[in-house]
Amino acid sequence: MPTRIIGHVKRVNGPVITVTDITDAEMLELVRVGEEHLVGEVQKLNETEATVQVYEDATGLCPGENVYGSGSPLSVELGPGMIGSIYDGIQRPLEKLEEASGTFISRGLTFDGIDHTKKWHFIPTIKAGDTVNAGSIIGTVQESETIVHKVMISPTASEGVVISIVNEGEYTVVDDIAEISQNKSTDLKVQMLQKWSIRIPRPVKDRMNFHAPLVTGLRVIDTLFPLAKGGTVAIPGGFGTGKTMTQHAIAQWCDADIIVYIGCGERGNEMTDVLREFPQLIDPRNGKSLMERTILIANTSNMPVSAREASIYTGITMAEYYRDMGYAVAVMADSTSRWAEALRELSGRMEEMPAEEGFPAYLATRIAEFYERAGLMKTLCGAEGSVSVIGAVSPPGGDFSEPVTMHTKRFVRCFWGLDKSLASARHFPAISWTDSYSEYLLDVKGWWSKKSDDTWFQNRKEIMELLQKEGRLQQIVKLVGPDALPDSQNFILEVCNLFKNAFLQQNAFDKIDRYCTVEKQVKMLSVVLTYWHRGNEAINKGVPLVKLKRLKVVQEISRIKFTISNEDIDQIDKLELRLEKAISSLGGIYED
């Protein structure tokens, strides 16, 4: 607990405290305010005064109370024990907070982010005399049943030679496990525990080009609007459009190694559902609990607004730490709009000049800094690791032109816009195929070509063109009705309707349909396009549309997602052959 007095409270304005008589303080320094030692962070400094942002309820603070400095920035503890944990916005374990204060969190409580007394089975991977660098892996710990924690040297260390390292055995995170002789420096004692400022990105060796998608099992995402592993995406949508449920589905089914879920300013009941459901979700890859590879950060809307602002940085710093081990990490930020609202409130209390809709002028900069910390990286230890950021945006009234959504679109390369009308029609995921886009298509094209024999890119392009034509035809239908269209145009409506219901719509509660492999997605799209190609040829040869619609095999296509499992996708090939024969029999348009 800091004991060095650096000033005294002059004014209290909610979570923003003006401190006077400053003697020794630094920007972004972690401080303790008042005799309850409330956690705070220095935001502004001048000659004699400082502005401090307090991360707890400041009710009851009085002018004249002491402010204590720590000499270090607001940081998180990184090491074995984070997986499966539930934290608040400044990395205090919620379970320990409940044990200490009950249902409501008392002020001034401080706990280590990681248990300093628990012993872990450490297995060294280097020996005395080896040369090591910043970020080198020196040993492993089995952190959970599915995650091997790789113990690394601090990324700020210099190159050196290992003087000694402990034998395999049980150690706490604060035990010295190795000693390294650094060039032109004192010997470095290495522990499993690291501390890192949440505002500073962890260093890497290089930023790499994207080459593989983050496979989610959701067809509308993987096939139409793929997200590259290490990429960034925004999910904007009004109330009830399914932002949180989409993130839940991605968290459970995506092929990321580790999930960091940040509940930033969400409603308490919604966050409670997350805390209850995540431990019960089963990881489809190994049959274990999803919490075996998940970190939860819960910062609800009734918690201090300043801690909401910090929670985003806390989560992304944890993600970077596991990325440095060579893992693929997916960060779910729900929602960045609440984070931006916290910035707006704090900015107003600090009497800064407001910009559009009251948000601070640096809103775009902060959003850019956050999403910039995602990426596919070559880590300091030479491994390939990634942080993919999936940020939900909650625009008021579903207005995508509001500042947070518009600024976010500038800095992400993928956009999954949720449509209120689709959600009202119970079409989930309610991702609009007209408003959404992905700029990762060319990045992941090579990966998809290996999975689809070079057909994915062209097939995707063709179905998107059909959906655009269908959108224009729907406007005509609203004016004059479908009967005014010729069969060739009505067939476009028919094919797109089949594609929407049989492919884009997905049932998260169906054992077969809740997850779709990329191989099945390729074949499902292929059979829909076969229906389009062959059916269009038949109509041009005079076959009435009504005969095509009555084909029994077409009804079977609409039920593929429920009837054919991921393991039996060869059945789709057989169905496609039957479709061609059935259409051929209508007008004899094919010759053997």
C-alpha positions as CSV (number, residue, x, y, z in Angstrom):
1,M,0.0,0.0,0.0
2,P,1.5,3.4,-1.0
3,T,2.5,5.6,2.0
4,R,4.3,8.5,0.2
5,I,2.0,11.6,0.3
6,I,2.2,13.5,-3.0
7,G,-0.6,16.0,-2.4
8,H,-4.0,16.8,-0.9
9,V,-7.5,16.8,-2.2
10,K,-8.6,20.2,-3.3
11,R,-11.9,19.5,-5.1
12,V,-14.1,16.5,-5.7
13,N,-16.2,16.3,-8.9
14,G,-17.6,12.8,-9.0
15,P,-14.8,10.4,-10.0
16,V,-12.5,13.4,-11.0
17,I,-10.4,14.7,-8.1
18,T,-8.3,17.9,-8.2
19,V,-5.1,17.5,-6.1
20,T,-3.1,20.4,-4.9
21,D,0.3,20.8,-3.1
22,I,1.8,18.4,-5.6
23,T,5.4,17.5,-4.6
24,D,6.3,14.4,-6.6
25,A,3.9,12.9,-9.1
26,E,4.0,11.4,-12.7
27,M,1.6,11.3,-15.5
28,L,-0.6,8.1,-15.4
29,E,0.8,7.2,-12.0
30,L,-1.3,4.9,-9.8
31,V,-2.3,6.8,-6.6
32,R,-4.4,6.1,-3.6
33,V,-6.9,8.8,-2.5
34,G,-8.1,9.5,1.0
35,E,-7.8,7.3,4.1
36,E,-9.7,4.5,2.4
37,H,-7.0,4.4,-0.2
38,L,-9.3,4.6,-3.2
39,V,-7.6,3.6,-6.5
40,G,-6.9,6.4,-8.9
41,E,-4.7,7.5,-11.8
42,V,-3.1,10.8,-12.6
43,Q,-4.6,12.3,-15.8
44,K,-3.2,15.9,-15.8
45,L,-0.3,17.7,-14.2
46,N,0.8,21.3,-13.9
47,E,3.2,23.0,-11.5
48,T,1.1,22.7,-8.3
49,E,-2.0,20.7,-9.2
50,A,-3.0,17.4,-10.7
51,T,-6.2,15.9,-11.9
52,V,-6.8,12.3,-10.7
53,Q,-9.3,9.9,-12.1
54,V,-10.7,7.6,-9.3
55,Y,-11.7,4.1,-10.2
56,E,-14.1,3.7,-7.2
57,D,-17.1,5.5,-5.7
58,A,-15.7,8.8,-4.5
59,T,-18.7,9.6,-2.3
60,G,-17.6,11.0,1.1
61,L,-14.2,12.3,0.0
62,C,-13.4,15.7,1.4
63,P,-11.0,18.5,0.6
64,G,-7.7,18.2,2.5
65,E,-7.5,14.4,2.5
66,N,-4.1,12.9,1.6
67,V,-3.2,11.5,-1.8
68,Y,-0.6,8.7,-1.8
69,G,1.7,7.9,-4.7
70,S,2.9,4.5,-5.8
71,G,5.7,5.6,-8.3
72,S,4.3,3.2,-10.9
73,P,1.6,3.3,-13.6
74,L,-1.8,1.5,-13.3
75,S,-0.7,-2.0,-14.2
76,V,-2.0,-5.6,-14.3
77,E,-0.4,-8.7,-13.0
78,L,0.4,-11.3,-15.6
79,G,1.2,-14.9,-15.0
80,P,-0.4,-18.3,-14.3
81,G,-3.8,-18.1,-12.7
82,M,-5.6,-15.7,-15.0
83,I,-7.4,-18.3,-17.1
84,G,-10.8,-19.0,-15.6
85,S,-10.8,-15.9,-13.5
86,I,-13.4,-13.2,-13.3
87,Y,-12.1,-9.6,-12.7
88,D,-13.5,-6.1,-12.4
89,G,-12.2,-3.3,-14.6
90,I,-8.9,-2.9,-12.7
91,Q,-8.1,-6.6,-12.3
92,R,-9.5,-7.2,-8.8
93,P,-10.9,-10.8,-8.6
94,L,-14.6,-10.5,-8.1
95,E,-14.8,-13.7,-6.0
96,K,-12.4,-12.3,-3.4
97,L,-14.2,-9.0,-3.4
98,E,-17.5,-10.9,-2.6
99,E,-15.8,-12.8,0.2
100,A,-14.5,-9.6,1.7
101,S,-17.5,-7.3,1.3
102,G,-20.6,-9.4,0.3
103,T,-22.9,-8.6,-2.6
104,F,-21.9,-4.9,-2.8
105,I,-18.3,-4.0,-3.3
106,S,-16.8,-2.0,-0.5
107,R,-14.4,0.9,-1.2
108,G,-10.7,0.7,-0.9
109,L,-10.4,-3.1,-1.2
110,T,-7.2,-4.3,-2.8
111,F,-6.3,-7.8,-3.9
112,D,-3.6,-9.2,-6.0
113,G,-4.7,-9.9,-9.6
114,I,-3.1,-13.3,-9.3
115,D,-2.9,-15.5,-6.2
116,H,0.7,-15.1,-4.8
117,T,0.5,-18.1,-2.6
118,K,-0.7,-20.8,-5.0
119,K,2.0,-23.2,-6.2
120,W,2.3,-24.2,-9.8
121,H,4.2,-27.1,-11.3
122,F,7.0,-25.4,-13.3
123,I,9.0,-27.3,-15.9
124,P,12.2,-25.5,-17.2
125,T,12.9,-25.5,-20.9
126,I,16.4,-24.0,-20.7
127,K,19.5,-24.6,-18.7
128,A,22.3,-22.7,-17.1
129,G,24.7,-21.2,-19.8
130,D,22.0,-20.7,-22.4
131,T,21.7,-17.3,-24.0
132,V,18.2,-15.6,-23.7
133,N,16.6,-12.4,-24.9
134,A,13.6,-10.3,-24.0
135,G,10.5,-12.5,-24.3
136,S,12.3,-15.8,-24.3
137,I,10.4,-18.8,-23.0
138,I,12.2,-20.4,-20.0
139,G,9.7,-22.9,-18.9
140,T,6.0,-24.0,-18.9
141,V,3.2,-24.4,-16.4
142,Q,-0.1,-26.3,-17.0
143,E,-2.4,-23.5,-16.2
144,S,-5.6,-25.2,-17.1
145,E,-6.6,-28.6,-18.6
146,T,-6.3,-27.1,-22.1
147,I,-3.8,-24.2,-21.8
148,V,-0.1,-24.6,-21.3
149,H,1.3,-21.3,-19.8
150,K,4.7,-20.4,-21.2
151,V,6.8,-18.5,-18.7
152,M,8.6,-15.7,-20.4
153,I,11.3,-13.2,-19.6
154,S,10.1,-9.6,-19.4
155,P,10.0,-7.9,-22.8
156,T,12.0,-5.0,-21.3
157,A,15.0,-7.3,-20.3
158,S,18.3,-7.2,-22.2
159,E,20.1,-10.1,-23.8
160,G,21.9,-12.3,-21.2
161,V,23.2,-15.7,-20.1
162,V,21.3,-17.9,-17.7
163,I,23.3,-18.2,-14.5
164,S,20.9,-20.6,-12.8
165,I,17.4,-21.9,-13.1
166,V,15.3,-24.0,-10.7
167,N,14.6,-27.7,-11.1
168,E,11.2,-29.0,-12.1
169,G,8.9,-28.5,-9.1
170,E,6.2,-26.5,-7.3
171,Y,6.7,-22.7,-7.1
172,T,4.6,-19.6,-6.5
173,V,4.4,-16.8,-9.0
174,V,6.7,-14.6,-6.8
175,D,9.4,-17.2,-6.3
176,D,12.7,-16.6,-8.1
177,I,12.9,-19.3,-10.7
178,A,15.9,-18.1,-12.7
179,E,18.8,-15.7,-12.6
180,I,20.2,-14.1,-15.8
181,S,23.5,-12.2,-16.2
182,Q,22.8,-9.2,-18.5
183,N,25.4,-7.3,-20.5
184,K,26.4,-4.1,-18.8
185,S,23.7,-4.5,-16.3
186,T,23.0,-6.1,-12.9
187,D,21.8,-9.7,-12.7
188,L,18.1,-10.2,-13.4
189,K,16.0,-12.4,-11.1
190,V,13.1,-13.9,-13.1
191,Q,9.7,-14.8,-11.6
192,M,6.6,-16.2,-13.2
193,L,4.8,-12.9,-12.3
194,Q,5.1,-9.9,-14.6
195,K,3.5,-6.5,-14.2
196,W,2.7,-4.3,-17.2
197,S,1.1,-0.9,-17.7
198,I,-2.4,-1.2,-19.3
199,R,-1.8,1.9,-21.4
200,I,1.3,0.7,-23.1
201,P,1.2,-2.0,-25.9
202,R,3.5,-5.0,-25.3
203,P,6.4,-5.0,-27.8
204,V,6.7,-7.5,-30.6
205,K,9.3,-8.4,-33.2
206,D,7.2,-7.8,-36.3
207,R,3.7,-7.3,-37.5
208,M,2.8,-10.0,-40.1
209,N,0.4,-10.1,-43.0
210,F,-2.9,-11.8,-42.5
211,H,-3.3,-15.2,-44.1
212,A,-6.0,-17.2,-42.3
213,P,-9.6,-16.4,-41.1
214,L,-10.8,-16.7,-37.6
215,V,-13.3,-19.5,-38.2
216,T,-16.5,-18.9,-36.2
217,G,-18.8,-21.7,-37.5
218,L,-21.4,-18.9,-38.4
219,R,-22.0,-19.2,-42.2
220,V,-22.9,-15.5,-42.8
221,I,-19.5,-14.5,-41.2
222,D,-17.1,-17.2,-42.5
223,T,-18.4,-17.3,-46.1
224,L,-19.6,-13.7,-46.8
225,F,-17.8,-11.5,-44.3
226,P,-14.7,-13.3,-42.9
227,L,-12.6,-11.9,-40.2
228,A,-8.8,-12.6,-40.5
229,K,-7.1,-14.1,-37.4
230,G,-5.6,-11.0,-35.8
231,G,-8.1,-8.7,-37.4
232,T,-10.6,-6.2,-36.1
233,V,-14.4,-6.1,-36.5
234,A,-17.2,-3.9,-35.3
235,I,-20.7,-5.3,-34.6
236,P,-23.1,-2.3,-34.4
237,G,-26.7,-2.8,-33.7
238,G,-29.7,-1.4,-31.8
239,F,-31.2,-2.9,-28.7
240,G,-32.3,-6.5,-29.2
241,T,-30.5,-7.2,-32.4
242,G,-28.2,-9.8,-30.9
243,K,-24.8,-8.2,-30.4
244,T,-24.1,-10.1,-27.2
245,M,-25.5,-13.4,-28.4
246,T,-23.4,-13.2,-31.6
247,Q,-20.3,-12.6,-29.4
248,H,-21.2,-15.6,-27.2
249,A,-21.5,-17.8,-30.2
250,I,-18.2,-16.7,-31.6
251,A,-16.5,-17.1,-28.1
252,Q,-17.8,-20.7,-27.9
253,W,-17.1,-21.9,-31.4
254,C,-14.3,-19.8,-32.9
255,D,-10.9,-21.4,-33.4
256,A,-9.1,-19.0,-31.1
257,D,-6.9,-20.6,-28.3
258,I,-8.0,-18.1,-25.6
259,I,-11.0,-15.9,-25.1
260,V,-10.9,-12.5,-23.2
261,Y,-14.5,-11.3,-22.7
262,I,-14.8,-7.7,-21.6
263,G,-18.3,-6.7,-20.3
264,C,-17.8,-2.9,-20.4
265,G,-20.7,-1.0,-19.0
266,E,-23.4,-3.5,-19.9
267,R,-26.5,-4.0,-17.8
268,G,-26.1,-6.0,-14.6
269,N,-28.6,-8.7,-15.5
270,E,-27.0,-9.2,-18.9
271,M,-23.5,-9.5,-17.4
272,T,-25.0,-11.9,-14.8
273,D,-26.1,-14.2,-17.6
274,V,-22.6,-14.2,-19.0
275,L,-21.1,-15.1,-15.6
276,R,-23.6,-17.9,-15.2
277,E,-23.6,-19.3,-18.7
278,F,-19.9,-19.2,-19.6
279,P,-18.8,-21.8,-16.9
280,Q,-21.5,-24.1,-18.2
281,L,-20.7,-23.8,-21.9
282,I,-18.8,-26.8,-23.2
283,D,-15.7,-26.3,-25.4
284,P,-16.6,-28.2,-28.6
285,R,-12.9,-28.9,-29.2
286,N,-12.2,-30.9,-26.1
287,G,-15.4,-31.3,-24.1
288,K,-14.2,-29.3,-21.2
289,S,-15.7,-26.1,-19.7
290,L,-15.2,-23.0,-21.9
291,M,-13.7,-21.3,-18.8
292,E,-10.6,-23.5,-19.2
293,R,-9.5,-21.0,-21.9
294,T,-11.5,-17.9,-20.9
295,I,-10.9,-14.7,-18.9
296,L,-13.9,-12.6,-18.0
297,I,-13.8,-8.9,-17.1
298,A,-17.1,-7.7,-15.6
299,N,-17.7,-4.0,-15.3
300,T,-21.4,-3.3,-15.2
301,S,-23.2,0.0,-15.8
302,N,-23.7,0.5,-12.1
303,M,-20.0,0.3,-11.3
304,P,-17.8,3.4,-11.3
305,V,-17.7,5.0,-14.8
306,S,-13.9,5.5,-14.7
307,A,-13.3,1.8,-14.1
308,R,-15.4,1.1,-17.3
309,E,-12.8,3.2,-19.2
310,A,-9.9,1.2,-17.8
311,S,-11.5,-2.2,-18.4
312,I,-10.9,-2.1,-22.1
313,Y,-7.2,-1.6,-21.6
314,T,-7.0,-4.3,-18.9
315,G,-8.5,-6.9,-21.2
316,I,-6.3,-6.1,-24.3
317,T,-3.2,-6.2,-22.1
318,M,-4.0,-9.7,-20.9
319,A,-4.7,-10.7,-24.5
320,E,-1.3,-9.4,-25.6
321,Y,0.4,-11.4,-22.9
322,Y,-1.0,-14.7,-24.1
323,R,-0.3,-13.6,-27.7
324,D,3.4,-13.3,-26.8
325,M,3.3,-17.0,-25.9
326,G,2.2,-17.8,-29.5
327,Y,-1.5,-18.2,-28.9
328,A,-4.4,-16.9,-31.0
329,V,-6.5,-14.7,-28.7
330,A,-10.0,-13.4,-29.4
331,V,-11.1,-10.3,-27.4
332,M,-14.8,-9.7,-27.1
333,A,-15.5,-6.0,-26.1
334,D,-19.1,-5.5,-25.2
335,S,-19.5,-2.7,-25.7
336,T,-17.2,0.0,-26.9
337,S,-20.0,2.5,-26.9
338,R,-20.3,2.3,-23.1
339,W,-16.5,2.8,-23.0
340,A,-16.9,5.9,-25.2
341,E,-19.7,7.2,-22.9
342,A,-17.3,6.9,-20.0
343,L,-14.7,8.9,-21.9
344,R,-17.4,11.6,-22.5
345,E,-18.4,11.8,-18.9
346,L,-14.9,12.0,-17.6
347,S,-13.9,14.5,-20.2
348,G,-16.9,16.7,-19.2
349,R,-15.9,16.5,-15.6
350,M,-12.4,17.6,-16.5
351,E,-13.8,20.6,-18.3
352,E,-12.3,19.7,-21.7
353,M,-13.7,21.1,-24.9
354,P,-16.4,18.8,-26.2
355,A,-16.6,17.7,-29.9
356,E,-19.4,16.0,-31.8
357,E,-22.4,15.0,-29.5
358,G,-20.4,15.9,-26.4
359,F,-17.7,13.3,-27.0
360,P,-14.1,14.4,-26.4
361,A,-12.0,15.6,-29.3
362,Y,-9.6,12.7,-28.8
363,L,-12.4,10.0,-29.2
364,A,-11.1,8.9,-32.6
365,T,-7.6,8.7,-31.3
366,R,-8.5,6.5,-28.4
367,I,-10.6,4.2,-30.6
368,A,-7.7,3.9,-33.0
369,E,-5.2,3.2,-30.2
370,F,-7.4,0.3,-28.9
371,Y,-7.9,-1.4,-32.3
372,E,-4.3,-0.9,-33.3
373,R,-3.3,-3.3,-30.5
374,A,-4.9,-6.1,-32.5
375,G,-2.9,-7.9,-35.1
376,L,-1.0,-11.0,-36.3
377,M,2.4,-10.7,-34.8
378,K,5.8,-12.4,-34.7
379,T,6.5,-12.3,-31.0
380,L,9.8,-11.6,-29.3
381,C,10.3,-15.4,-28.7
382,G,9.9,-16.0,-32.5
383,A,6.4,-17.5,-32.3
384,E,3.3,-16.4,-34.3
385,G,0.6,-15.0,-32.1
386,S,-2.5,-13.0,-32.7
387,V,-5.1,-10.8,-31.0
388,S,-8.4,-10.5,-32.8
389,V,-10.7,-7.8,-31.5
390,I,-14.5,-8.1,-31.9
391,G,-16.0,-4.9,-30.6
392,A,-19.8,-4.5,-30.2
393,V,-21.1,-1.0,-30.7
394,S,-24.5,0.2,-29.3
395,P,-25.5,3.2,-31.4
396,P,-28.5,5.1,-29.8
397,G,-31.6,4.3,-31.8
398,G,-29.6,2.0,-34.1
399,D,-28.2,5.1,-35.8
400,F,-25.0,4.0,-37.6
401,S,-24.1,7.7,-38.3
402,E,-23.4,8.5,-34.7
403,P,-19.7,9.3,-33.8
404,V,-18.6,6.0,-32.1
405,T,-19.8,3.9,-35.0
406,M,-18.4,6.2,-37.7
407,H,-15.0,6.5,-36.0
408,T,-14.9,2.8,-35.4
409,K,-15.6,2.1,-39.1
410,R,-12.5,4.2,-39.9
411,F,-10.2,1.9,-38.0
412,V,-11.6,-1.6,-38.5
413,R,-11.5,-3.6,-41.7
414,C,-14.6,-5.7,-41.1
415,F,-18.1,-4.6,-40.3
416,W,-21.0,-6.8,-39.3
417,G,-24.0,-4.5,-39.2
418,L,-27.0,-5.9,-37.3
419,D,-30.4,-5.3,-38.8
420,K,-33.4,-4.6,-36.6
421,S,-35.9,-5.8,-39.2
422,L,-34.0,-9.2,-39.4
423,A,-34.0,-9.5,-35.6
424,S,-37.7,-8.7,-35.5
425,A,-38.3,-11.5,-38.1
426,R,-36.3,-13.9,-35.8
427,H,-33.6,-14.2,-38.5
428,F,-30.4,-14.7,-36.5
429,P,-27.6,-13.9,-36.8
430,A,-29.2,-10.6,-37.8
431,I,-26.2,-9.6,-39.8
432,S,-27.2,-7.4,-42.8
433,W,-25.8,-8.6,-46.1
434,T,-26.3,-5.1,-47.5
435,D,-24.7,-3.0,-44.8
436,S,-21.9,-5.4,-43.8
437,Y,-18.5,-5.8,-45.5
438,S,-15.0,-7.4,-45.0
439,E,-11.7,-6.1,-46.3
440,Y,-10.0,-9.4,-45.5
441,L,-11.3,-11.2,-48.5
442,L,-8.0,-11.1,-50.5
443,D,-6.0,-11.9,-47.3
444,V,-7.8,-15.1,-46.6
445,K,-8.5,-16.1,-50.3
446,G,-5.5,-18.4,-50.4
447,W,-6.6,-20.2,-47.2
448,W,-10.2,-20.7,-48.5
449,S,-8.9,-21.9,-51.9
450,K,-7.3,-24.9,-50.2
451,K,-10.6,-25.7,-48.6
452,S,-12.8,-25.2,-51.6
453,D,-10.7,-26.1,-54.7
454,D,-10.5,-22.4,-55.7
455,T,-14.3,-22.0,-55.9
456,W,-15.0,-20.0,-52.7
457,F,-14.1,-16.6,-53.9
458,Q,-16.0,-16.8,-57.2
459,N,-19.1,-18.4,-55.5
460,R,-19.1,-15.8,-52.8
461,K,-18.9,-13.0,-55.4
462,E,-21.8,-14.5,-57.4
463,I,-24.2,-14.9,-54.5
464,M,-23.5,-11.4,-53.3
465,E,-24.3,-10.1,-56.8
466,L,-27.6,-12.1,-56.7
467,L,-28.4,-10.6,-53.2
468,Q,-27.8,-7.1,-54.7
469,K,-30.1,-7.8,-57.6
470,E,-32.7,-9.2,-55.2
471,G,-32.6,-6.0,-53.2
472,R,-33.4,-3.9,-56.3
473,L,-36.2,-6.3,-57.4
474,Q,-37.7,-6.1,-53.9
475,Q,-38.2,-2.4,-54.4
476,I,-40.1,-3.1,-57.6
477,V,-42.2,-5.8,-55.9
478,K,-43.3,-3.4,-53.2
479,L,-44.6,-1.1,-55.9
480,V,-46.3,-3.4,-58.4
481,G,-46.2,-6.9,-56.8
482,P,-44.4,-10.1,-57.7
483,D,-46.8,-11.0,-60.5
484,A,-45.6,-8.1,-62.6
485,L,-42.1,-9.7,-62.8
486,P,-41.1,-12.3,-65.4
487,D,-40.2,-15.8,-64.2
488,S,-36.5,-15.1,-64.8
489,Q,-36.6,-12.2,-62.2
490,N,-38.9,-14.0,-59.8
491,F,-36.5,-16.9,-59.8
492,I,-33.8,-14.5,-58.5
493,L,-36.2,-13.8,-55.6
494,E,-36.8,-17.5,-55.1
495,V,-33.0,-18.4,-55.0
496,C,-32.2,-15.6,-52.7
497,N,-35.0,-16.5,-50.4
498,L,-33.7,-20.1,-50.3
499,F,-30.2,-18.8,-49.6
500,K,-31.3,-16.6,-46.7
501,N,-33.4,-19.3,-45.0
502,A,-31.2,-22.3,-45.7
503,F,-27.8,-20.7,-45.4
504,L,-27.7,-17.3,-43.7
505,Q,-30.2,-18.1,-41.0
506,Q,-28.6,-20.3,-38.3
507,N,-30.2,-21.9,-35.1
508,A,-27.9,-21.7,-32.1
509,F,-30.0,-24.3,-30.2
510,D,-29.9,-27.0,-32.9
511,K,-27.2,-29.6,-32.3
512,I,-26.4,-29.8,-36.0
513,D,-26.9,-26.2,-37.1
514,R,-25.3,-24.3,-34.2
515,Y,-21.8,-24.9,-35.8
516,C,-21.0,-25.3,-39.5
517,T,-17.6,-26.4,-40.7
518,V,-16.1,-24.5,-43.6
519,E,-16.3,-27.7,-45.7
520,K,-20.0,-27.9,-45.2
521,Q,-20.4,-24.2,-45.9
522,V,-18.6,-24.6,-49.3
523,K,-20.9,-27.4,-50.3
524,M,-24.1,-25.7,-49.1
525,L,-23.2,-22.6,-51.1
526,S,-22.4,-24.8,-54.1
527,V,-25.8,-26.6,-54.1
528,V,-27.7,-23.2,-53.9
529,L,-25.7,-21.9,-56.9
530,T,-26.3,-25.1,-58.8
531,Y,-30.0,-24.5,-58.3
532,W,-29.6,-21.0,-59.6
533,H,-27.5,-22.1,-62.7
534,R,-29.6,-25.1,-63.7
535,G,-32.9,-23.5,-62.8
536,N,-32.1,-20.3,-64.8
537,E,-31.2,-22.5,-67.9
538,A,-34.5,-24.3,-67.5
539,I,-36.5,-21.1,-67.3
540,N,-34.8,-19.8,-70.4
541,K,-35.9,-23.0,-72.2
542,G,-39.5,-22.4,-71.2
543,V,-39.9,-24.4,-67.9
544,P,-42.4,-22.6,-65.7
545,L,-41.0,-21.3,-62.3
546,V,-43.8,-23.0,-60.4
547,K,-42.5,-26.5,-61.5
548,L,-39.0,-25.6,-60.1
549,K,-40.5,-24.5,-56.8
550,R,-42.5,-27.7,-56.4
551,L,-39.4,-30.0,-56.8
552,K,-39.1,-32.2,-53.7
553,V,-35.3,-31.9,-53.8
554,V,-35.6,-28.1,-53.4
555,Q,-37.4,-28.6,-50.1
556,E,-34.6,-30.9,-49.0
557,I,-32.0,-28.2,-49.8
558,S,-33.8,-25.9,-47.4
559,R,-33.4,-28.4,-44.6
560,I,-29.7,-29.3,-45.2
561,K,-28.5,-27.3,-42.2
562,F,-30.7,-29.5,-39.9
563,T,-30.5,-32.9,-41.6
564,I,-26.9,-33.3,-42.8
565,S,-24.2,-33.1,-40.1
566,N,-20.7,-31.8,-40.5
567,E,-19.4,-35.4,-40.7
568,D,-21.8,-36.4,-43.5
569,I,-21.3,-33.6,-46.0
570,D,-20.8,-36.2,-48.8
571,Q,-24.7,-36.4,-48.7
572,I,-24.7,-32.8,-50.1
573,D,-22.9,-33.9,-53.2
574,K,-25.5,-36.6,-53.7
575,L,-28.3,-34.1,-53.2
576,E,-26.7,-31.8,-55.8
577,L,-26.7,-34.6,-58.4
578,R,-30.3,-35.4,-57.7
579,L,-31.1,-31.7,-58.1
580,E,-29.5,-31.6,-61.5
581,K,-31.4,-34.7,-62.6
582,A,-34.7,-33.4,-61.3
583,I,-34.4,-30.1,-63.2
584,S,-33.2,-32.0,-66.3
585,S,-36.3,-34.1,-66.2
586,L,-38.6,-31.1,-66.3
587,G,-37.6,-30.0,-69.7
588,G,-35.0,-32.4,-71.0
589,I,-32.4,-29.8,-71.2
590,Y,-29.5,-32.0,-70.5
591,E,-28.0,-34.8,-72.6
592,D,-25.8,-37.6,-71.3
